[in-house]
Amino acid sequence: MCGIVGAVSNRNIVPILIEGLKRLEYRGYDSCGVAVHQDAELKRARSTSRVAELDAQVAEDHIHSGTGIAHTRWATHGVPAVHNAHPHFSKGPGVDPQGPGRIALVHNGIIENHDELRAELKARGYQFDSQTDTEVIAHLVDQLYNGDLLEAVQQALLRLRGAYAIAVFCRDEPHRVIGARHGSPLVLGVGETENFVASDAMALAGVTDQIVYLEEGDVVDLQMGKVWISNRDAQGRYQAVQREVRTVHAHTGAAELGPYRHYMQKEIFEQPVAIANTLDSVEGISPELFGDGAYRIFKDVDSVLILACGTSYYAGLTAKYWLESMAKIPTSVEVASEYRYRDSVPNPRTLVVTITQSGETADTLAALKHARSLGMEHTLTVCNVSTSAMVRECRLAYITRAGAEIGVASTKAFTTQLVGLFLLTLALAQTRGHLNDEQEAEHLKALRHLPVAVQAVLALEPQIIAWSEEFARKENALFLGRGLHYPIALEGALKLKEISYIHAEAYPAGELKHGPLALVTSAMPVVTVAPNDALLEKLKSNIQEVRARGGELFVFADSDTKIESEAGVHVIRMPEHYGALSAILHTVPLQLLAYHTACARGTDVDKPRNLAKSVTVE
C-alpha cells in the first residue's frame, strides 16, 4: 500500500528519500513523488511510472535539499495520474494557480469527511487540482497555519475523520517536518543530527537503526537533532509523551533477486528455509510458545474466533479444520472487513486470533479492536513482523520468520502462517487434554521433516512449467478440494487470478453438482487437489463427474491415490502423503502453477495491477 518517507538533515536527503521509496516498492503503488524545501520554495517531482523514473526526473530537475518528503501512492480517491500523485501542495486564496503554495504533504489512509471539508475550503478560496482526499489535509493545514506548523497540524487533525499517516512541511519553516498517525502505521527514525519518518522501518534500512514505533494518535515534530512527540489526552489537549527507541535491523538483503527471475519465484523457493526458521525455537509443544500467560488463557477459553483478510483468511479456514478435529474446540473464521460491521454474539471466553503478514492490515486491526470492545480480551496474533501494531495490540503472539516478502502475492508468509497455526492447534489440544506425549512426538517429527518435504515438492517445477503453457491460453479455471484441502484450493485460485489475471474460482468438490458443473467444458481446466485422505474416494467420484462433461483435469495427487493419467486427465504425483500437514505441501505446486502461468502470459508477476502488498486502508 502507500509508502511515506520524510527527513530533516544538514545533508542532501533526496537520495535517501528515493532509496526509501525503492525499499517500499514491494508494497504496490500507482504513482510516486518527492517534494523538498529548496531555495526558500517548495519544489517537487511526480511520476506515474516506477521510482527509477522519478529518480531520473529528480536528477534532471536538480532537486536537492536537507528537508523533504516522498511517497508511493496506491490509488483510492482519483485515478492514477500525475495530478493525483503525492506530495500535494496547498493553494490558498491569492496564490498563483501555477505556484507551489506553502504546505507540502503526503498521506496514507482515507479521510472519510473529505467532501464536507473540500466544500468548506473551496468557499474560503482554496484551489483543488486533484480528486484526492489528501489535498484537503494540505489546504486545511494551510488555512490553520499561523506561524507554527506543529500547532496547525494538531488543529487540523481535530477536524479529520478516518485513518491517516501524514508527513508535512512548510515553506516558511525550513528544517522541520511534522508526522502524525491514526489508524495507519508510521515510524520515527532517530539520527545524531538528522531525523526521519517513514511508514515502514524497512524504508530507513542503512540510514538509521534507531526506530520509534509511533502509537495511535501520536504527532511527531522533527527538526535537526531534536524530536518531540505529543498525543491527545482525554480532554483533547496535546501533551508531550515518551516513546521507546528500539534498535531495529531492518531487512536489506531480502531485496536481492539472486538467480531468480522474480521475487515471487525466489520466495516460493525460500519456503523450506522460512519454515525451518519459523520452527527454529520449537523444542516441544507448550502454550508458552505464544507468550507469557498463555497457559492460563488457553485453559480459560472455550472457543476460537479467527479474523483475517485475503490469503491469511484462507490460512484461518485451514486452521479451523485442525482446531476442531485435533483440539476439539469450536472455531469460527471471519473476513475481518465484514466482522466489524455486523451484529455478532460476543463470548468473553473466546480466543480471538488474528492472522496477518505485515501486522498493519487496517481491516484486521479494526476487527481486533471491535472484538475487544465487545469484551473479548483473550487475543493472539500469528504475524511475520514482531514490531508491528498487531503484535503490540495482542496479548499473545507467534512470530513467523518468513523474512521480508517482496512479491505482492503471498507465498512463504502463507505457509509459515500455517505452521504457526498448526503449533497453536497442538498447544490448545495439549491444554485441553487431547494431545498425549506419543502424539506430540509424532507431530514434532513431521514438522521437523516439513522443510525437506517442501524441497521435494519444489523439484516438481519442470512438470508444472509444462502445465503452465496450457493454462496461459485459458481465461477461466476451476479449483477443487475437499475437507482440509478446500481452503488450499481457494488459495490456489486466488494466486492464479492475482498474478495471471485468469478468472479462477474454487469449490468444495462435493458442490460441483450444485451449480459449478454447468461451467465445465473442454475449455475450462479443472485443478484438483487429491491427497490420500478419508475423502479420496468421494473426490474420485467428483473427478469422474468432470470427465463425463468433457472437462480437462489437472490433478495434484499423492503417490498412492491410484489416480492415473489418461486422455483429459493430467496427473502430477506428490512425493509423499503428509497427513495433517498435507495442506502445506499441496500449497506449493499451486503457487508454482500460478507463477509460471503468469510468466507465460507476460504479466508483472511481483507487482500485479490494482493490488498492494500491505493493505493499510479500509
N, C-alpha and C positions, 0 to 999 in steps of 0.2 A: 504494500500500500504506500501512500505518500511518505516521503522522507524529508527530514529537515536537518540542516547543518548551519551553524552560526558561529562567529568568532569575533573576539576583540583582542588585538595584539599590536605590538610595535613593529611587526614584520608584515610583509605582504601575505595575506592569508588566502588569497584566491586559489592558489594550488591546493591548499588544504581543503577548501570548500569543494573543489572539483573532485578531488580524490575521495572525499567523504561521500559525494553523490555516487561515484563509481562503486563504492562498497555497498551502497543501498540499492543498486540497480536490480538485484535479485528479487526485491520486494514487488516489482512490477510498476510501470508508470507509462503515461502517455505523453508527457512533456516535462521539461526541466528548465531551470533558470537560476541565475545568480544576480544579486544586487549588492553594491558596495557604496561606501561613503568616499567619494573621490573628488578632489578639487572643490570642496565645500558644497558639493551637489550629490544627488543620488544618480547612480549610473547602473544599468542592468543589461543583461543579455538573456534571451529566452529562446527555446527551441522545441519543436515537436518531434525532433529526431533523438538520437541517443546522446548520452553525456559526452561522448567523444566529439560530436559535432559542436556541442556547446563549448567545450574546451577550445576548439579551433576558433570559434567566434570570439571568445574572451581574449585570446591572443591577438586576433586581428584588430579588435577594438581597443587594445592596450588597457584593459581593465585591471586595476591593481589597487589594493587598499589594505589597511590594517583592521578595518571594520566591515563586516558583511554577513549576508545570509544567503542560503541556497536551498533548492527544493526540487524534488521529483514529484510530479502530480499524477495521481490516478483519477480520472475524470469522474466527478459526481454531478455537480451543477455546471452545466455548459459543456459543449463538445470539446474534444481535444484540439485546441487551436492556440496559436501564439498569444492572442489577446486574452485567453483564459488561463494561460500559464502563470505560475508564481515566479518571482515575487510580484506583489501588487503594490502600486503607489497610490497615495491619496491625491485627490484633485479637488480642493475646496473652492469656494466662491472666489472668483477673480484670478484663479490660477490659469496660466496659458494651457489650452487644451492639449498642446503638443509637449508641454513641460512635465517634469517628473514629480512635482509636489514636494512634500517634506517628510512623509511617513512611508517606509518600506516594510512590508510584512509578508510572511509565509505562514501557512496554516494547514494542519492536518485535522480532519474531523468534519462535522456537519453542524452548521448553525441553524437551528430549527425556526427561529423568528427572524430570519434574514429579510423576508418580504416586508414586514412592517418597518424594520429598521431602514431598509432601502427607500421606502416611501418617505419616511421622516427626513432622511439625509438629502434626498432629491429636493424636497421642499426647502431645505436650507441652502440649496445651490450646489450640491456636490455632483460631480460628473462621473458617470459609470461607463467604463469601457468593456466590461466583461459581464458574463451571466453568472459569475461565481458568487457564493455566499461569503467568500474570503474578502473580496473587495469592500464589503460592508464593514468589516472589522477595521480595515485600514482607514476608511473615512471616519468611522466613529472615534478612533483614537485621535485622529487629526482634529476633529470637532471639539474634543475634550482637552486637547493639549494647551497648557498654559505655562510652558517653560520647564516642566518636569515630566519626562517620558514615563517614568515609573508610575507616577500618580495618574497620568492619563490612561495608561493600560489598566491599572487597578479599577478605575472608574468604569472603563469600557466593559470589563469582564462582568461587572454587576448587571449589565444590560443584556448579556448573551444567554440564550438557552440552547443547550445541545452539548456536543462534545468538541473539544479542541485541544490542540497543542500549537502554540504560536511562537514565533521569534520575530521581533520588530526592532527597527532602529529609526532614528530621526536625523534629518539633515542638520538640525541646529545643535545636536549633541554628539559630536564625534567620539569614538572610542567608548560607546555604550550600546549594549543590546539587551533587550528585555525578553525573557521567555516565560511562558505560563502553560500549565496543563490542567485539563479537566476532562477525564474520560479517554484521553489519548496519551500514549507514553511520551516522555521527554526526559533526557538525562543531561546533567551538567558535567562537563569535563574541566578539571582544575589543573592549571599550569602555574609556573612560578611567576611569570609576568604577563601571562595571557590566559584567557578563559574561553570555554567553548560550550555550545549547547547542541544537542542532536536528538533525533527521535530513536536512535539505537546506538549503543556503545560501540558497535562494530564500525560506525562511521568515523570514530576517533582513534581507531587502532593505529599505532605507530606515532600518534601525536601526544596522547597522554593516557596513562593507565589509572589515573585518579578520578573516579567516577562517583557522582551522587545521583541516585535514582530519585527524582523528584516525586513527591507524593501528591495525591489528589488535591487540587486547589492551590498548589504552590505557584508562586511568582518569583522569578529569579532575576536579579539585576547584575549584569556582567559588565565589569569595567576592567582595565588593565591592572592585574594584581589584586583586585578586590571583587568580592562576590557577596551579595545579600540575598537571603531567601525569606519570603514572607508568606503567610497564609491567613485566611479569614477566620476570625473567631466566631463564636455563636451570635454575636451582635452585628456581624458583618464588617467588623473593623480588621484591617490588616495588621498583623503582629509579626515581628521577627521570629524565625524558628531556626533550629539547628537540625541538620541532616547529616547522617553518617557518610563519610568519604570512604569508598571502598577501592581497593586495588583490584582492577579487573583486567585480565589479559584477554582481550577480545580476539576472536579467531582471525588470523591473517592468511595462513597457508591454505585454508579451505577454498580460497578464490582461485587457486591454481588448477588448471584443467588437466595437466599432465598428458597422458597418451589418449585421452578420451575426446570424442567429438563434441559432447555437450556435458554440462553439469549433471543433467538428469542421468545420463549413462554412467558417469562417474559415481553418482550417489547410489544407483542401483547396485553397482559392484562394490561399494563400501559397506553394504549391509552385513556381511559376516563380521567385519571389524566393529561396526556400530553395535551389533547385538552382543558381541563379546565384551565390549566396553560397558554396555548397559548392565551386564551381569557380573562385572568385574568384582564388585564388593559383596556379592551374594555367596555366603558360605553355607547358609542354611535358611530355612523359612522361619520368619519371625515378624510379628506386627511392627517391631521397631525398625524394619526396613523403610517404613513410611514416616518415621519421626517419633520423637519422644511423646509418650502418652497414647500411642496408637492402640496398645492392648486394651486400655480402659475404654476407648472409643469403640473399638471393634466389638467388645463384649456388650456394649450398650445398644448398638444398632440392631434393627430388625428388618431393614430393607435398604436397597441401594437405588439412588437416582443418578443417572449419568447425563451430563449436559455437555454438548459438543456441537461442532459445525463441520460440514464437508467431510473430508476424509476421516477426521477424528470422530465424527459421528458413526461412521462405519466401524471404526475400532470399538466404539461403545456397543454397537449391535453385536459384534463378535463376542465381546466380554459378557454380554447378557447370557449367552449360551453357557459359558464357563461358570459364571457365578451361580446360576440356578441349578446346574447339573452337579457341580462339584462342591460348592459352598452351601447349597440348599437355602439360598437367601433370595427373596423376591426382588426382582430388578426391573426397573423401567428406564428407557433411554429416550431422551427428548432432544429435538433440534433446539438449540439454545435460543435462537431468534424467535421461536414460536412459544416456548415455555413461559417467558416473562409476560406475554400478552394474553394468557388465557387463565381462567379460573381453575385452580388445581386444589387438591386436598393435601395440605401440609401434614407432615408427620415428624415431630421433633426427634424421633429415633431413627431417622433416615440418614445414611451416609451419602452426602452429596459429592459426587465425583465429577470433576471437570477434566476434559482432555483437550490439550492444545499444544501445538508445536512451539509457537512463539511465546505463549503466556501473555499475550497482549490482545487476543482476539476480542473485539469490542462486545459482540453479542454474547459470548460465553462469560465474560466478566460481568456483564449486566445481568445475565441469568443467575449467576452465583449470588450476586448482591440481592436479587429478588428472592431467591430461596432463603437466604439468611434473614431477610425482612419478614419472612413467614415463620421464623422461629427455628429454622433448621441450621444449627450451628456446627454439626459434625461435617467438616469439609475436608476434601482431599483432592489434590491435583496430580495428574500424570503429565509431565511437561518437560520440554527439552532445554529450557533456559532457567537456570537456577536463580537468576537475579530478576526475573520478570514480575510484573504486577500480580499475576495469578498465584505464583508461589508465595508472594508476600501476603496475599489475601486469604489463603487457605491454611487451616490448622496443620494439615499433614501434606506431605508431598513425596512423590517418587520422581527423581530427575533421570530421565533417559539421557544417554550420552551418545546421541546420534552425530553430534558436531553440527556445524553450520550447514544448512541445506539451502542451496542457491536456486536450483530449479523450482519453478512455481508449483509444478505437480509433485506432491509429496510422495516420497518412496521410503527412504530409510527412517524418516520420522514416524511413518505409519507402522512399520514392522517393529521398531523399538517401543512404540506405544503398546502394541500387542504384548510384547514381552513384559512390560511393566504391569499391564492389566492381568496377565496370567499370574504374576507374582502376587498381586493383590488378591486374586481368587484363592490361591493357595494359603495366604495368610489368614483370610477370613474363614476358609474351610478348617484350618487348624484351630483357630479361636473357637469355632462353633462345634468342635469335636468330630469333624468329618474328614480328617486327614491324619492317618497314623504314620509311624516312623517309616515303615516299608514304602508306603505310597510317596511320602516326601522324598525318599532316596531315589525312587524311580523317576519322579518329575525333575529333580535336580540333575540327574544323569541325562535326561532328554534335553533339558535346557542347555547344559554344557556342550552337548553334541550339536546343538542347533546351528552354530556358525559353520561347521563342516557340512551339515546337511544343506544349508543355503548355498554354499560354494558349489556343491554338486548340481543344484538346480541351475545355477548360472552357466554351467557348462552346456546347457541345452540351447544356448543362444543361437548357434548356427541353424538349428531346426526351426526356431521361432522366426528368424530372419526370412526363411523360405515362406512361411505362412504370411508374413507381413506384406510381401509383394502382392499376394492375392487380396488382402484386406485393403490395401491402398486404393484399389479400384472400386471399393464399395462406398455407399453413402449411409448405410444403416447396418446395425448389428444387434443381435440379442445375446445376452449372457444368462446362463442358467446355473443355479446351485441349489443345494438342499441343506437344511439344518444349519450347522455351524458355518458352512461354506456359502450360504446365500449372501451374507454381508460381503464376502470376498468377491462374489460375482458383481455386487453393486460397486465395489471399489474398482474392479476391472473395467466396468462400463464407464465409470467416471474418468479413469485415466485415459481411455481411448477418446472420449469426447473432448476432454480438456486440451489435448495436445495435437490430435489429428483432425479435429473438427468433424469427425464422423458421428452421426447421431447414434447413440448406443443406449440401450435400456437393459436392466437386469430384472429377473423374476425368480421367485422360488419355482423350481422346475414343475412342481405339482400344480402351479397356477396356469400352465400352458393352455389347458382346455377351457379356462375361464376368460379367454379373450386374446392373449398374445398369439395363439396359434393361427389366428386369422392373418397375421403378417408374414407367416413363413412361406417363402418361395425359394427358388434356386438362387435368387439374387440377395437373399438375406442370410449371411453367415451366422451360425449359432455356436457360440463359445460355451463349452460345458466344463465345469469343474467336477471331476469324478474321483473322489477319494474312495478307498476301500473301507467304507464305514457301514453302519447299520442301515443306511438309506440307499445303498448302492443298487439293489435290485429295483427299487422304485425308480431310481434315476435311469436305469437301463430302459424301463418302460417309457419314460419321457423321451429318451433318445429315439426310440422306435416311432413315437408319435411325430417327431420332426422328420424322420426319414420317409415316413408314409406320405408326407405332404411335399416331398421333393426338396426339403431343406438340406443345406450343406453344413455338416457338423465339424467343429474343431474341438477336440476333446483333450484336456489335460488329465490323464488317468494314472492312478497308482499302478505299479508294475504288476500287481496280482489281481487286477479287476476283470481280466479276460474280456476286455473291450478291444476288438481288433480293427485295424484299418481295412477299409473296403471302399467301393465306389461311393462317394459322398460323405465318407466318414474318415477324417484325418485324426490320427492319434499321436500325441507326444507322451511318452511314458516318463513319469516322475521317478527319481532314483529310489525312493523308499516311501513307505507309508509311515506317518509320524504321529498317529493317534490324535490326542487333543491339540497338539501343536501343528497339525497338518494345515490349518488355516494360514499360518505364517509362510510355510513353504509354497502353498498354492498361490500366494500373492505375487511372488517373484516372477513367474513366467507371464502373468498378466501385465505386469509393469513392462517387461521386455517386449511383449506384443504391441502395446501402445506406443512405446518408444520407437521401435523400428518401423511401424506403420507411419508414424508422423515423419520420420526421416524420409521414407519413400515418397511421401506426399509433399515434402519440401517445406513444412511449416516451421515456425520459430519455436523449437521444442522447449527451450528454457524460459521463454517469455511469451506464452500463448496470448492471443488477442483478448482484450477486455478483462483479463484476470490479474490479480495481485497476489503476492506471496503471503503477506501478513495483513489480514483484514481488520484494520483498526477503526473503521467506521461502521455504523449500523446499516 
